Amino acid sequence: MRQAPKPYSKRGALLYCVAYADFVTAMMALFIVLWLLNQSPKIQAAVGGYFRDPNGTASKPASDKPGVSDRFVLAPGPWRG
């Protein structure tokens, strides 16, 4: 006589989703690092400036945070208003 199949486990599906999300996050981080390594030094400095001062408080008066000169501004182009 055949055994009845075991019921589907939701816990296994959840563990798979968590593992998959971790993998996708790691791949995204890898591709961001690879993209950044391939950019010009000016863009690399701008991204580094953001991570040194993510709130943008270095340009405010009486701020002692480094990174005031790390601002990166795109030149206006035909795609901007």
PyMOL Python script that loads the backbone (N, CA, C, O; Angstrom):
from pymol import cmd

cmd.read_pdbstr("""\
ATOM      1  N   MET A   1       0.816  -1.166   0.000  1.00  0.00           N
ATOM      2  CA  MET A   1       0.000   0.000   0.000  1.00  0.00           C
ATOM      3  C   MET A   1       0.881   1.258   0.000  1.00  0.00           C
ATOM      4  O   MET A   1       1.888   1.320   0.705  1.00  0.00           O
ATOM      5  N   ARG A   2       0.492   2.248  -0.790  1.00  0.00           N
ATOM      6  CA  ARG A   2       1.267   3.486  -0.898  1.00  0.00           C
ATOM      7  C   ARG A   2       1.006   4.393   0.289  1.00  0.00           C
ATOM      8  O   ARG A   2      -0.095   4.438   0.839  1.00  0.00           O
ATOM      9  N   GLN A   3       2.042   5.107   0.665  1.00  0.00           N
ATOM     10  CA  GLN A   3       1.881   6.088   1.733  1.00  0.00           C
ATOM     11  C   GLN A   3       1.309   7.379   1.152  1.00  0.00           C
ATOM     12  O   GLN A   3       1.566   7.734   0.002  1.00  0.00           O
ATOM     13  N   ALA A   4       0.553   8.044   1.955  1.00  0.00           N
ATOM     14  CA  ALA A   4       0.031   9.338   1.530  1.00  0.00           C
ATOM     15  C   ALA A   4       1.180  10.352   1.520  1.00  0.00           C
ATOM     16  O   ALA A   4       2.041  10.320   2.400  1.00  0.00           O
ATOM     17  N   PRO A   5       1.195  11.245   0.535  1.00  0.00           N
ATOM     18  CA  PRO A   5       2.283  12.233   0.507  1.00  0.00           C
ATOM     19  C   PRO A   5       2.220  13.153   1.723  1.00  0.00           C
ATOM     20  O   PRO A   5       1.145  13.445   2.247  1.00  0.00           O
ATOM     21  N   LYS A   6       3.399  13.601   2.157  1.00  0.00           N
ATOM     22  CA  LYS A   6       3.459  14.493   3.311  1.00  0.00           C
ATOM     23  C   LYS A   6       2.896  15.858   2.924  1.00  0.00           C
ATOM     24  O   LYS A   6       3.066  16.303   1.789  1.00  0.00           O
ATOM     25  N   PRO A   7       2.239  16.507   3.850  1.00  0.00           N
ATOM     26  CA  PRO A   7       1.684  17.827   3.534  1.00  0.00           C
ATOM     27  C   PRO A   7       2.799  18.838   3.273  1.00  0.00           C
ATOM     28  O   PRO A   7       3.913  18.713   3.781  1.00  0.00           O
ATOM     29  N   TYR A   8       2.469  19.825   2.480  1.00  0.00           N
ATOM     30  CA  TYR A   8       3.417  20.877   2.113  1.00  0.00           C
ATOM     31  C   TYR A   8       3.783  21.683   3.347  1.00  0.00           C
ATOM     32  O   TYR A   8       2.907  22.064   4.124  1.00  0.00           O
ATOM     33  N   SER A   9       5.064  21.943   3.533  1.00  0.00           N
ATOM     34  CA  SER A   9       5.534  22.671   4.706  1.00  0.00           C
ATOM     35  C   SER A   9       5.716  24.156   4.364  1.00  0.00           C
ATOM     36  O   SER A   9       6.507  24.500   3.486  1.00  0.00           O
ATOM     37  N   LYS A  10       4.991  25.021   5.051  1.00  0.00           N
ATOM     38  CA  LYS A  10       5.157  26.458   4.839  1.00  0.00           C
ATOM     39  C   LYS A  10       6.477  26.948   5.405  1.00  0.00           C
ATOM     40  O   LYS A  10       7.047  27.917   4.903  1.00  0.00           O
ATOM     41  N   ARG A  11       6.970  26.287   6.447  1.00  0.00           N
ATOM     42  CA  ARG A  11       8.233  26.698   7.055  1.00  0.00           C
ATOM     43  C   ARG A  11       9.387  26.547   6.068  1.00  0.00           C
ATOM     44  O   ARG A  11      10.272  27.399   6.002  1.00  0.00           O
ATOM     45  N   GLY A  12       9.371  25.459   5.305  1.00  0.00           N
ATOM     46  CA  GLY A  12      10.422  25.260   4.315  1.00  0.00           C
ATOM     47  C   GLY A  12      10.397  26.340   3.243  1.00  0.00           C
ATOM     48  O   GLY A  12      11.447  26.794   2.788  1.00  0.00           O
ATOM     49  N   ALA A  13       9.206  26.749   2.842  1.00  0.00           N
ATOM     50  CA  ALA A  13       9.086  27.810   1.840  1.00  0.00           C
ATOM     51  C   ALA A  13       9.588  29.135   2.393  1.00  0.00           C
ATOM     52  O   ALA A  13      10.222  29.907   1.674  1.00  0.00           O
ATOM     53  N   LEU A  14       9.311  29.402   3.662  1.00  0.00           N
ATOM     54  CA  LEU A  14       9.784  30.645   4.270  1.00  0.00           C
ATOM     55  C   LEU A  14      11.302  30.667   4.379  1.00  0.00           C
ATOM     56  O   LEU A  14      11.937  31.690   4.122  1.00  0.00           O
ATOM     57  N   LEU A  15      11.875  29.543   4.759  1.00  0.00           N
ATOM     58  CA  LEU A  15      13.331  29.476   4.852  1.00  0.00           C
ATOM     59  C   LEU A  15      13.965  29.654   3.480  1.00  0.00           C
ATOM     60  O   LEU A  15      15.014  30.287   3.358  1.00  0.00           O
ATOM     61  N   TYR A  16      13.341  29.107   2.454  1.00  0.00           N
ATOM     62  CA  TYR A  16      13.842  29.282   1.090  1.00  0.00           C
ATOM     63  C   TYR A  16      13.774  30.748   0.690  1.00  0.00           C
ATOM     64  O   TYR A  16      14.712  31.263   0.080  1.00  0.00           O
ATOM     65  N   CYS A  17      12.686  31.428   1.020  1.00  0.00           N
ATOM     66  CA  CYS A  17      12.543  32.848   0.666  1.00  0.00           C
ATOM     67  C   CYS A  17      13.584  33.706   1.374  1.00  0.00           C
ATOM     68  O   CYS A  17      14.129  34.634   0.777  1.00  0.00           O
ATOM     69  N   VAL A  18      13.863  33.410   2.625  1.00  0.00           N
ATOM     70  CA  VAL A  18      14.874  34.167   3.360  1.00  0.00           C
ATOM     71  C   VAL A  18      16.250  33.938   2.753  1.00  0.00           C
ATOM     72  O   VAL A  18      17.010  34.889   2.570  1.00  0.00           O
ATOM     73  N   ALA A  19      16.576  32.706   2.443  1.00  0.00           N
ATOM     74  CA  ALA A  19      17.869  32.405   1.838  1.00  0.00           C
ATOM     75  C   ALA A  19      17.993  33.074   0.469  1.00  0.00           C
ATOM     76  O   ALA A  19      19.054  33.597   0.126  1.00  0.00           O
ATOM     77  N   TYR A  20      16.924  33.058  -0.301  1.00  0.00           N
ATOM     78  CA  TYR A  20      16.937  33.695  -1.615  1.00  0.00           C
ATOM     79  C   TYR A  20      17.098  35.209  -1.487  1.00  0.00           C
ATOM     80  O   TYR A  20      17.840  35.813  -2.262  1.00  0.00           O
ATOM     81  N   ALA A  21      16.424  35.824  -0.534  1.00  0.00           N
ATOM     82  CA  ALA A  21      16.545  37.262  -0.317  1.00  0.00           C
ATOM     83  C   ALA A  21      17.966  37.628   0.095  1.00  0.00           C
ATOM     84  O   ALA A  21      18.487  38.650  -0.352  1.00  0.00           O
ATOM     85  N   ASP A  22      18.604  36.821   0.935  1.00  0.00           N
ATOM     86  CA  ASP A  22      19.997  37.057   1.311  1.00  0.00           C
ATOM     87  C   ASP A  22      20.914  36.966   0.091  1.00  0.00           C
ATOM     88  O   ASP A  22      21.821  37.783  -0.070  1.00  0.00           O
ATOM     89  N   PHE A  23      20.681  35.993  -0.747  1.00  0.00           N
ATOM     90  CA  PHE A  23      21.487  35.826  -1.952  1.00  0.00           C
ATOM     91  C   PHE A  23      21.319  37.016  -2.892  1.00  0.00           C
ATOM     92  O   PHE A  23      22.303  37.535  -3.421  1.00  0.00           O
ATOM     93  N   VAL A  24      20.085  37.447  -3.100  1.00  0.00           N
ATOM     94  CA  VAL A  24      19.829  38.579  -4.000  1.00  0.00           C
ATOM     95  C   VAL A  24      20.466  39.857  -3.448  1.00  0.00           C
ATOM     96  O   VAL A  24      21.007  40.657  -4.211  1.00  0.00           O
ATOM     97  N   THR A  25      20.406  40.051  -2.136  1.00  0.00           N
ATOM     98  CA  THR A  25      21.034  41.220  -1.521  1.00  0.00           C
ATOM     99  C   THR A  25      22.540  41.197  -1.708  1.00  0.00           C
ATOM    100  O   THR A  25      23.144  42.226  -2.010  1.00  0.00           O
ATOM    101  N   ALA A  26      23.152  40.034  -1.531  1.00  0.00           N
ATOM    102  CA  ALA A  26      24.595  39.915  -1.725  1.00  0.00           C
ATOM    103  C   ALA A  26      24.978  40.178  -3.182  1.00  0.00           C
ATOM    104  O   ALA A  26      25.995  40.819  -3.446  1.00  0.00           O
ATOM    105  N   MET A  27      24.183  39.694  -4.116  1.00  0.00           N
ATOM    106  CA  MET A  27      24.464  39.937  -5.536  1.00  0.00           C
ATOM    107  C   MET A  27      24.325  41.420  -5.872  1.00  0.00           C
ATOM    108  O   MET A  27      25.127  41.960  -6.633  1.00  0.00           O
ATOM    109  N   MET A  28      23.316  42.081  -5.311  1.00  0.00           N
ATOM    110  CA  MET A  28      23.136  43.514  -5.549  1.00  0.00           C
ATOM    111  C   MET A  28      24.339  44.294  -5.016  1.00  0.00           C
ATOM    112  O   MET A  28      24.844  45.195  -5.686  1.00  0.00           O
ATOM    113  N   ALA A  29      24.795  43.948  -3.813  1.00  0.00           N
ATOM    114  CA  ALA A  29      25.957  44.626  -3.240  1.00  0.00           C
ATOM    115  C   ALA A  29      27.199  44.389  -4.093  1.00  0.00           C
ATOM    116  O   ALA A  29      27.989  45.310  -4.302  1.00  0.00           O
ATOM    117  N   LEU A  30      27.376  43.181  -4.581  1.00  0.00           N
ATOM    118  CA  LEU A  30      28.520  42.880  -5.435  1.00  0.00           C
ATOM    119  C   LEU A  30      28.482  43.712  -6.710  1.00  0.00           C
ATOM    120  O   LEU A  30      29.498  44.288  -7.099  1.00  0.00           O
ATOM    121  N   PHE A  31      27.336  43.783  -7.359  1.00  0.00           N
ATOM    122  CA  PHE A  31      27.246  44.540  -8.607  1.00  0.00           C
ATOM    123  C   PHE A  31      27.397  46.038  -8.381  1.00  0.00           C
ATOM    124  O   PHE A  31      27.923  46.739  -9.246  1.00  0.00           O
ATOM    125  N   ILE A  32      26.948  46.542  -7.236  1.00  0.00           N
ATOM    126  CA  ILE A  32      27.167  47.964  -6.939  1.00  0.00           C
ATOM    127  C   ILE A  32      28.655  48.240  -6.759  1.00  0.00           C
ATOM    128  O   ILE A  32      29.162  49.247  -7.253  1.00  0.00           O
ATOM    129  N   VAL A  33      29.351  47.367  -6.063  1.00  0.00           N
ATOM    130  CA  VAL A  33      30.798  47.549  -5.878  1.00  0.00           C
ATOM    131  C   VAL A  33      31.522  47.449  -7.219  1.00  0.00           C
ATOM    132  O   VAL A  33      32.412  48.252  -7.497  1.00  0.00           O
ATOM    133  N   LEU A  34      31.157  46.481  -8.046  1.00  0.00           N
ATOM    134  CA  LEU A  34      31.795  46.354  -9.353  1.00  0.00           C
ATOM    135  C   LEU A  34      31.504  47.563 -10.235  1.00  0.00           C
ATOM    136  O   LEU A  34      32.384  48.022 -10.963  1.00  0.00           O
ATOM    137  N   TRP A  35      30.281  48.082 -10.179  1.00  0.00           N
ATOM    138  CA  TRP A  35      29.931  49.285 -10.940  1.00  0.00           C
ATOM    139  C   TRP A  35      30.751  50.468 -10.465  1.00  0.00           C
ATOM    140  O   TRP A  35      31.256  51.247 -11.273  1.00  0.00           O
ATOM    141  N   LEU A  36      30.887  50.605  -9.139  1.00  0.00           N
ATOM    142  CA  LEU A  36      31.615  51.739  -8.588  1.00  0.00           C
ATOM    143  C   LEU A  36      33.094  51.673  -8.945  1.00  0.00           C
ATOM    144  O   LEU A  36      33.714  52.709  -9.186  1.00  0.00           O
ATOM    145  N   LEU A  37      33.665  50.487  -8.982  1.00  0.00           N
ATOM    146  CA  LEU A  37      35.074  50.347  -9.350  1.00  0.00           C
ATOM    147  C   LEU A  37      35.323  50.744 -10.801  1.00  0.00           C
ATOM    148  O   LEU A  37      36.444  51.100 -11.164  1.00  0.00           O
ATOM    149  N   ASN A  38      34.290  50.685 -11.628  1.00  0.00           N
ATOM    150  CA  ASN A  38      34.436  50.985 -13.046  1.00  0.00           C
ATOM    151  C   ASN A  38      34.128  52.453 -13.367  1.00  0.00           C
ATOM    152  O   ASN A  38      34.214  52.855 -14.528  1.00  0.00           O
ATOM    153  N   GLN A  39      33.772  53.256 -12.363  1.00  0.00           N
ATOM    154  CA  GLN A  39      33.415  54.650 -12.590  1.00  0.00           C
ATOM    155  C   GLN A  39      34.646  55.549 -12.507  1.00  0.00           C
ATOM    156  O   GLN A  39      35.722  55.130 -12.081  1.00  0.00           O
ATOM    157  N   SER A  40      34.452  56.789 -12.926  1.00  0.00           N
ATOM    158  CA  SER A  40      35.541  57.763 -12.881  1.00  0.00           C
ATOM    159  C   SER A  40      35.850  58.130 -11.429  1.00  0.00           C
ATOM    160  O   SER A  40      35.004  57.959 -10.552  1.00  0.00           O
ATOM    161  N   PRO A  41      37.045  58.629 -11.179  1.00  0.00           N
ATOM    162  CA  PRO A  41      37.404  59.028  -9.804  1.00  0.00           C
ATOM    163  C   PRO A  41      36.470  60.107  -9.244  1.00  0.00           C
ATOM    164  O   PRO A  41      36.246  60.158  -8.034  1.00  0.00           O
ATOM    165  N   LYS A  42      35.926  60.963 -10.106  1.00  0.00           N
ATOM    166  CA  LYS A  42      35.023  62.014  -9.638  1.00  0.00           C
ATOM    167  C   LYS A  42      33.738  61.403  -9.055  1.00  0.00           C
ATOM    168  O   LYS A  42      33.265  61.833  -8.003  1.00  0.00           O
ATOM    169  N   ILE A  43      33.194  60.424  -9.727  1.00  0.00           N
ATOM    170  CA  ILE A  43      31.980  59.762  -9.224  1.00  0.00           C
ATOM    171  C   ILE A  43      32.306  58.938  -7.987  1.00  0.00           C
ATOM    172  O   ILE A  43      31.509  58.895  -7.049  1.00  0.00           O
ATOM    173  N   GLN A  44      33.454  58.290  -7.968  1.00  0.00           N
ATOM    174  CA  GLN A  44      33.855  57.530  -6.787  1.00  0.00           C
ATOM    175  C   GLN A  44      33.987  58.452  -5.580  1.00  0.00           C
ATOM    176  O   GLN A  44      33.578  58.095  -4.475  1.00  0.00           O
ATOM    177  N   ALA A  45      34.558  59.642  -5.789  1.00  0.00           N
ATOM    178  CA  ALA A  45      34.695  60.601  -4.690  1.00  0.00           C
ATOM    179  C   ALA A  45      33.325  61.089  -4.230  1.00  0.00           C
ATOM    180  O   ALA A  45      33.111  61.292  -3.035  1.00  0.00           O
ATOM    181  N   ALA A  46      32.393  61.280  -5.166  1.00  0.00           N
ATOM    182  CA  ALA A  46      31.053  61.731  -4.797  1.00  0.00           C
ATOM    183  C   ALA A  46      30.324  60.678  -3.967  1.00  0.00           C
ATOM    184  O   ALA A  46      29.678  61.009  -2.972  1.00  0.00           O
ATOM    185  N   VAL A  47      30.423  59.426  -4.367  1.00  0.00           N
ATOM    186  CA  VAL A  47      29.772  58.352  -3.606  1.00  0.00           C
ATOM    187  C   VAL A  47      30.432  58.227  -2.233  1.00  0.00           C
ATOM    188  O   VAL A  47      29.747  58.031  -1.229  1.00  0.00           O
ATOM    189  N   GLY A  48      31.753  58.339  -2.190  1.00  0.00           N
ATOM    190  CA  GLY A  48      32.454  58.306  -0.901  1.00  0.00           C
ATOM    191  C   GLY A  48      32.053  59.463  -0.007  1.00  0.00           C
ATOM    192  O   GLY A  48      31.930  59.299   1.207  1.00  0.00           O
ATOM    193  N   GLY A  49      31.847  60.637  -0.600  1.00  0.00           N
ATOM    194  CA  GLY A  49      31.395  61.782   0.173  1.00  0.00           C
ATOM    195  C   GLY A  49      30.015  61.572   0.762  1.00  0.00           C
ATOM    196  O   GLY A  49      29.738  61.998   1.883  1.00  0.00           O
ATOM    197  N   TYR A  50      29.154  60.919   0.009  1.00  0.00           N
ATOM    198  CA  TYR A  50      27.817  60.618   0.537  1.00  0.00           C
ATOM    199  C   TYR A  50      27.905  59.696   1.749  1.00  0.00           C
ATOM    200  O   TYR A  50      27.201  59.910   2.736  1.00  0.00           O
ATOM    201  N   PHE A  51      28.744  58.689   1.691  1.00  0.00           N
ATOM    202  CA  PHE A  51      28.827  57.760   2.809  1.00  0.00           C
ATOM    203  C   PHE A  51      29.560  58.359   4.004  1.00  0.00           C
ATOM    204  O   PHE A  51      29.385  57.898   5.132  1.00  0.00           O
ATOM    205  N   ARG A  52      30.385  59.391   3.765  1.00  0.00           N
ATOM    206  CA  ARG A  52      31.007  60.083   4.896  1.00  0.00           C
ATOM    207  C   ARG A  52      30.014  61.023   5.573  1.00  0.00           C
ATOM    208  O   ARG A  52      30.097  61.237   6.782  1.00  0.00           O
ATOM    209  N   ASP A  53      29.075  61.589   4.810  1.00  0.00           N
ATOM    210  CA  ASP A  53      28.116  62.554   5.359  1.00  0.00           C
ATOM    211  C   ASP A  53      26.758  62.344   4.696  1.00  0.00           C
ATOM    212  O   ASP A  53      26.375  63.139   3.838  1.00  0.00           O
ATOM    213  N   PRO A  54      26.014  61.293   5.067  1.00  0.00           N
ATOM    214  CA  PRO A  54      24.763  60.991   4.373  1.00  0.00           C
ATOM    215  C   PRO A  54      23.653  62.014   4.599  1.00  0.00           C
ATOM    216  O   PRO A  54      22.748  62.123   3.773  1.00  0.00           O
ATOM    217  N   ASN A  55      23.701  62.758   5.689  1.00  0.00           N
ATOM    218  CA  ASN A  55      22.653  63.742   5.962  1.00  0.00           C
ATOM    219  C   ASN A  55      22.914  65.084   5.287  1.00  0.00           C
ATOM    220  O   ASN A  55      22.022  65.931   5.243  1.00  0.00           O
ATOM    221  N   GLY A  56      24.108  65.291   4.766  1.00  0.00           N
ATOM    222  CA  GLY A  56      24.430  66.555   4.118  1.00  0.00           C
ATOM    223  C   GLY A  56      24.604  67.692   5.096  1.00  0.00           C
ATOM    224  O   GLY A  56      24.390  68.849   4.735  1.00  0.00           O
ATOM    225  N   THR A  57      24.987  67.397   6.324  1.00  0.00           N
ATOM    226  CA  THR A  57      25.135  68.449   7.327  1.00  0.00           C
ATOM    227  C   THR A  57      26.494  69.124   7.271  1.00  0.00           C
ATOM    228  O   THR A  57      26.706  70.105   7.984  1.00  0.00           O
ATOM    229  N   ALA A  58      27.415  68.646   6.461  1.00  0.00           N
ATOM    230  CA  ALA A  58      28.742  69.249   6.413  1.00  0.00           C
ATOM    231  C   ALA A  58      28.715  70.626   5.765  1.00  0.00           C
ATOM    232  O   ALA A  58      29.583  71.451   6.047  1.00  0.00           O
ATOM    233  N   SER A  59      27.748  70.888   4.914  1.00  0.00           N
ATOM    234  CA  SER A  59      27.704  72.187   4.245  1.00  0.00           C
ATOM    235  C   SER A  59      26.963  73.238   5.062  1.00  0.00           C
ATOM    236  O   SER A  59      26.915  74.402   4.662  1.00  0.00           O
ATOM    237  N   LYS A  60      26.388  72.857   6.193  1.00  0.00           N
ATOM    238  CA  LYS A  60      25.675  73.813   7.037  1.00  0.00           C
ATOM    239  C   LYS A  60      26.669  74.619   7.869  1.00  0.00           C
ATOM    240  O   LYS A  60      27.743  74.118   8.201  1.00  0.00           O
ATOM    241  N   PRO A  61      26.325  75.856   8.209  1.00  0.00           N
ATOM    242  CA  PRO A  61      27.219  76.674   9.033  1.00  0.00           C
ATOM    243  C   PRO A  61      27.468  76.015  10.394  1.00  0.00           C
ATOM    244  O   PRO A  61      26.604  75.328  10.939  1.00  0.00           O
ATOM    245  N   ALA A  62      28.652  76.239  10.914  1.00  0.00           N
ATOM    246  CA  ALA A  62      29.069  75.734  12.222  1.00  0.00           C
ATOM    247  C   ALA A  62      29.117  74.213  12.262  1.00  0.00           C
ATOM    248  O   ALA A  62      28.938  73.614  13.323  1.00  0.00           O
ATOM    249  N   SER A  63      29.352  73.594  11.135  1.00  0.00           N
ATOM    250  CA  SER A  63      29.485  72.149  11.101  1.00  0.00           C
ATOM    251  C   SER A  63      30.959  71.794  11.029  1.00  0.00           C
ATOM    252  O   SER A  63      31.696  72.363  10.224  1.00  0.00           O
ATOM    253  N   ASP A  64      31.392  70.868  11.855  1.00  0.00           N
ATOM    254  CA  ASP A  64      32.797  70.469  11.845  1.00  0.00           C
ATOM    255  C   ASP A  64      33.013  69.145  11.125  1.00  0.00           C
ATOM    256  O   ASP A  64      34.098  68.568  11.203  1.00  0.00           O
ATOM    257  N   LYS A  65      31.990  68.655  10.425  1.00  0.00           N
ATOM    258  CA  LYS A  65      32.123  67.386   9.720  1.00  0.00           C
ATOM    259  C   LYS A  65      32.910  67.573   8.432  1.00  0.00           C
ATOM    260  O   LYS A  65      32.729  68.567   7.729  1.00  0.00           O
ATOM    261  N   PRO A  66      33.787  66.616   8.119  1.00  0.00           N
ATOM    262  CA  PRO A  66      34.498  66.706   6.837  1.00  0.00           C
ATOM    263  C   PRO A  66      33.569  66.348   5.692  1.00  0.00           C
ATOM    264  O   PRO A  66      32.541  65.700   5.888  1.00  0.00           O
ATOM    265  N   GLY A  67      33.932  66.768   4.523  1.00  0.00           N
ATOM    266  CA  GLY A  67      33.168  66.376   3.355  1.00  0.00           C
ATOM    267  C   GLY A  67      32.481  67.528   2.651  1.00  0.00           C
ATOM    268  O   GLY A  67      31.645  67.306   1.775  1.00  0.00           O
ATOM    269  N   VAL A  68      32.821  68.764   3.021  1.00  0.00           N
ATOM    270  CA  VAL A  68      32.180  69.912   2.388  1.00  0.00           C
ATOM    271  C   VAL A  68      32.516  69.949   0.905  1.00  0.00           C
ATOM    272  O   VAL A  68      31.663  70.273   0.079  1.00  0.00           O
ATOM    273  N   SER A  69      33.737  69.625   0.570  1.00  0.00           N
ATOM    274  CA  SER A  69      34.156  69.696  -0.836  1.00  0.00           C
ATOM    275  C   SER A  69      33.817  68.422  -1.605  1.00  0.00           C
ATOM    276  O   SER A  69      34.209  68.284  -2.763  1.00  0.00           O
ATOM    277  N   ASP A  70      33.104  67.497  -0.987  1.00  0.00           N
ATOM    278  CA  ASP A  70      32.792  66.229  -1.644  1.00  0.00           C
ATOM    279  C   ASP A  70      31.478  66.253  -2.413  1.00  0.00           C
ATOM    280  O   ASP A  70      30.979  65.199  -2.807  1.00  0.00           O
ATOM    281  N   ARG A  71      30.921  67.410  -2.631  1.00  0.00           N
ATOM    282  CA  ARG A  71      29.649  67.494  -3.341  1.00  0.00           C
ATOM    283  C   ARG A  71      29.858  67.226  -4.827  1.00  0.00           C
ATOM    284  O   ARG A  71      30.867  67.633  -5.402  1.00  0.00           O
ATOM    285  N   PHE A  72      28.926  66.558  -5.429  1.00  0.00           N
ATOM    286  CA  PHE A  72      28.979  66.227  -6.851  1.00  0.00           C
ATOM    287  C   PHE A  72      27.716  66.729  -7.496  1.00  0.00           C
ATOM    288  O   PHE A  72      26.621  66.300  -7.133  1.00  0.00           O
ATOM    289  N   VAL A  73      27.846  67.627  -8.445  1.00  0.00           N
ATOM    290  CA  VAL A  73      26.693  68.212  -9.109  1.00  0.00           C
ATOM    291  C   VAL A  73      26.802  67.939 -10.600  1.00  0.00           C
ATOM    292  O   VAL A  73      27.828  68.209 -11.226  1.00  0.00           O
ATOM    293  N   LEU A  74      25.735  67.405 -11.150  1.00  0.00           N
ATOM    294  CA  LEU A  74      25.707  67.168 -12.598  1.00  0.00           C
ATOM    295  C   LEU A  74      25.478  68.481 -13.328  1.00  0.00           C
ATOM    296  O   LEU A  74      24.703  69.328 -12.886  1.00  0.00           O
ATOM    297  N   ALA A  75      26.157  68.632 -14.438  1.00  0.00           N
ATOM    298  CA  ALA A  75      25.946  69.827 -15.253  1.00  0.00           C
ATOM    299  C   ALA A  75      24.559  69.764 -15.870  1.00  0.00           C
ATOM    300  O   ALA A  75      24.084  68.682 -16.214  1.00  0.00           O
ATOM    301  N   PRO A  76      23.892  70.929 -16.016  1.00  0.00           N
ATOM    302  CA  PRO A  76      22.568  70.901 -16.635  1.00  0.00           C
ATOM    303  C   PRO A  76      22.647  70.426 -18.075  1.00  0.00           C
ATOM    304  O   PRO A  76      23.591  70.744 -18.798  1.00  0.00           O
ATOM    305  N   GLY A  77      21.673  69.685 -18.469  1.00  0.00           N
ATOM    306  CA  GLY A  77      21.654  69.144 -19.812  1.00  0.00           C
ATOM    307  C   GLY A  77      20.283  69.297 -20.439  1.00  0.00           C
ATOM    308  O   GLY A  77      19.381  69.867 -19.824  1.00  0.00           O
ATOM    309  N   PRO A  78      20.114  68.802 -21.642  1.00  0.00           N
ATOM    310  CA  PRO A  78      18.840  68.957 -22.312  1.00  0.00           C
ATOM    311  C   PRO A  78      17.715  68.158 -21.665  1.00  0.00           C
ATOM    312  O   PRO A  78      16.544  68.437 -21.922  1.00  0.00           O
ATOM    313  N   TRP A  79      18.039  67.176 -20.837  1.00  0.00           N
ATOM    314  CA  TRP A  79      17.030  66.366 -20.186  1.00  0.00           C
ATOM    315  C   TRP A  79      16.518  67.021 -18.906  1.00  0.00           C
ATOM    316  O   TRP A  79      15.521  66.573 -18.339  1.00  0.00           O
ATOM    317  N   ARG A  80      17.186  68.070 -18.448  1.00  0.00           N
ATOM    318  CA  ARG A  80      16.756  68.750 -17.217  1.00  0.00           C
ATOM    319  C   ARG A  80      16.003  70.014 -17.560  1.00  0.00           C
ATOM    320  O   ARG A  80      16.247  70.643 -18.590  1.00  0.00           O
ATOM    321  N   GLY A  81      15.091  70.375 -16.689  1.00  0.00           N
ATOM    322  CA  GLY A  81      14.250  71.538 -16.923  1.00  0.00           C
ATOM    323  C   GLY A  81      14.866  72.853 -16.581  1.00  0.00           C
ATOM    324  O   GLY A  81      14.230  73.894 -16.745  1.00  0.00           O
TER     325      GLY A  81
END
""", "prot")
cmd.dss("prot")
cmd.show_as("cartoon", "prot")
cmd.util.cbc("prot")
cmd.orient("prot")
